[in-house]
Amino acid sequence: MSKKVSVVLAVLAIAWSARLAAQETRGAIFGRVLDPSGAPVADATVTLQNMEMNTSIQLRTNETGYYEAALLLPGEYLVSAEKEGFKRTLRSGIVLPVRTRVQVDLHLEIGAVSESISVTAEAPLLETDSVSSGRVLGSRELADLPMPINNPIFLTNLTPGVQITGNTTQITNVANFIIKDQFTPGKVGGNEVLVDGVPNKANDTRIAYLPQADTIQEFKVETANFDASTGNTVGLTVSMMTKSGTNALHGSLSWQHWQQRWGGTPFFIRQQRLREISEAEAKGDAALADRLRKTPALPSGHTNNYTATVGGPVVIPRLYDGRDKLFFFFSYTGTKARFTETGNINRTIPTLENREGDFSRLLAADAVRYQIYDPLSVRPDPSRPTHYVRTPLAGNIIPKSRMINPTYNHYVKFLPKPNNDPTDPRMEPLNNYVAVAMPWVMNYYALTNRFDYQHSMKHRYFVRWTSSDWDEDRFDWFYESYPGLRGRQQNTRRNIGATLDWVYTASPSTILNLTAMTNGFRQGGLLPV
């Protein structure tokens, strides 16, 4: 069993000329305010309004006309600038992606402040203020693009420059080490996964918590991190921003169903079925052979993944109206999987003859390795004083009278019957049992809850907590003879995490950001009850 708990406490003081530090997933809008001649306008008031939350922050330009609003949530913004003697200028349609800096310059014209000029912004074709490369996926792509079990980490594969191992055995929403199968060219360095700007690590470079696609506002994959703000890894950086509530109550319901038989039949399972058909035909049982052809080689199996989300303003009738100030977002994700193993299904077990004490066929495979000797016949070798000799058992068969352990007959009942014994006696009976219907049972749930609060233009807060619980029962290859002997719910993963963030705009030139987080991850096994 392994356990990892990390606590991070960071305080960042950001001046006008400073860049966002550390592993921040929020963005920034910056630019200059200029007069008609192109000269900077100092001490102009710049207001940035989040269009979905209807929250605003206000700044003033410095002597060079520069302003910067840092630590902003992704979304659409309206940016305006005004100063006495100039018309008010508004730029709408400013879209701020996750972990991105967007430059918005504002040009003022001579006139009264009561007059205004509106400009609709155009999305920049290239982010010139960053030296990283990668891809941003928004909520629309997360909703439209197909992904196994709604696990957004798989979309990392679509980013140019990302290489993958091709491993497809972990197509689940708890495949928390799938990030190990994705890397930059050359597989240099480890990867970093951030949720709301804080590390999301488990042991062995795994991911502690996997947000479902419906809970993510945006996420960004960076493949080349040459920026000083990314100093914790030289591999991939995956930054995810969870959804927050808005002034409009909104939610979603999703259900994803997957049938095991919709996929291709693995080689060994198909090979075993063809062998069974051949054996039936060799015995002259045409009815059995025809029935085997019509029956799917893969047993029935399915997975159901379901998610419910809801978000909006915190409103308590007659007590509190949180519109424009306090917002919530909550999600629940569950998975029930009942299918069979398609890999690691070959086992080597004693043949039926071996269980009766008959090992004679093994002599044809290798008489030296498989010759059995009578342990009671050990005696000194007369020709070599320091050596001993033994007598081989006749025919390589252990007599029934010598099999005296009272538990033996009970023990052999635990073993399934071989279904893949070699027909050639010269071959060793290796992998002579193919567990084509070995059950794989998995249960999972995850909770995410986030609150955003704008106390004033100077104080902004958000708090998020997550909890997930996963267990599985697999590799029970005794399912035919003695189900459960291999163990129940042998693998478990538990995660509880929380993040508290406070942004204080002390002055137009100074921002204080305090973040506290805890992330607990436990993985191990459960013994059968």
C-alpha positions, 0 to 999 in steps of 0.5 A: 500500500502506498500513500502520498499527501502533499501540502503547498502554501505559496504567496506571490507578490506580482508587480506590473513588470512581473509575469505570472509565477509558478504553475498558474492555470489562470490567465491575464489580460494586459495592454496599453492605453493610448491617445489619438497620437499614439502617446501613452495615457497615464492614470486611465481607469481600465475595467475588466468585466467577466461577461458570464459572472458579471463581476469586474475588476478595476485598474489604473495605467502607469506612466507608460499607459500599461495595465495588466489584470492577472489571475483571471478565470478563462472566459469572455471579457469586456475591457473598457478604458476611460479618462477625463477629456477622452471618450470611453472606449469598450472592447467586447468579445475578448476571449481568455483561454486557460493559462494564456496572456492576451494583449488588448490595447485601447485607443482613446479619442478626444471627447466627453467621458459620457460618450463611448466607442465600442469595438468588437475584438478579434481573436489573435492568430498567434500568442506572441507573448508566450514562448511555449507551444501546445494546444488549448481545448475548450468546453465545446471540444470537451463536449463534442470530441469522443473520449473513452469514459469521458476521460479528458486526459486521452485528448492529450494525444491529439496535441501536435508533438505528443508521442504515445506508447500505444497502450490501450489497456487502461481505457478507464476514467481511473487510468491515473497513470495513462499520463506516463504513456504520453511524452514529448519527442525523445521522452525527456523528463516527466510530465506535470498535471495541474488542476486550478493551478496546483499540482495533481500528483500521486505516487509513481508520477501518477495523477491523483484526481481525474476530472470528468470532461463535463467538469472542465472549463478548458485545458491546455497541453504544452509540449515545449515549455521554455518559459521561466514560469514552468520550472517543475518539469521539462516534459508535458504540462497539462493545465486544467481549469475546473468549471465555475458557476455563473449568473445563469443556472446551468447543468448537464447530464451525460451517460456513456455506455460501452459494450465489450463485444463492440471491440475486436476479439483479442488474438488468444481468445479468438485462437481458443475459440477456433481450437474448440471448433476444430476439436468439435469437428474432429469428434464429429460433433457438427452441432457443437461446432455450429453452435460455437461459430454462432456464439460470440467468442467474447463474453458479454460485458459493459461499462456505464459512466454517468455524470451530473453537474449543476452550477449557478449563483448562490441564492437563498430565498429571502436570505441571500442573493449571490448574483454577481458575487458568489457562485457554485459548481457541483458535479458527480461522476460514477462508473459501473463496469462489468466485463472480462479480461482481454489481456493477461489471460494465459495460465499454466496449470497441472494437466488432468493426468498430472493431477492423477500423478501421471507425468509420463507425457513430459518425458517426450518433451524433455526427459532430463528436466521432467524425470521424477525420482523417488525421494525415499530412494536417496542413497550414497553413490558407491562410485562417488563417496560425496555424492548421492543417487536416486531411483527414477519412478517407473514410467514417470508416474507417482503411485496413488499409494504415495499420494497421502496428503489428506488435503490433496483431493480438496486442493485439486478441486480449486483448479480449473480444467485445462482448455489449451493442452498441446496436441503434440506430446513433444511440446510442454504444456505451458499456458494450457489454460486460457481464462477467456471469461475472467471477470473484471468488476470496477466501481468508481465515483467522484465528487467535485465542488467549487465556490467562487466569491468576489467580495469586492474589486480588491478581493477575489476567492475560490475554494474547491474540494474533490473526492474520489473512490475506486475499487476493482476485482480482477485476475480471479482466474479461479472463476470457473472452479472456485470464484473469489479464491483469488481475492475480492476488491484487491485494488483500491484508490482513494483521493481527497483534495482541496484548494483555497485561493485568495487574490488581493489587488493591493494597488494598480501595481501590486497583486497578492495571491495566496494559495493553500492546497492539500492532496491526499492519495492512497492506493493499495489492496483490500483483503477478502472479508 
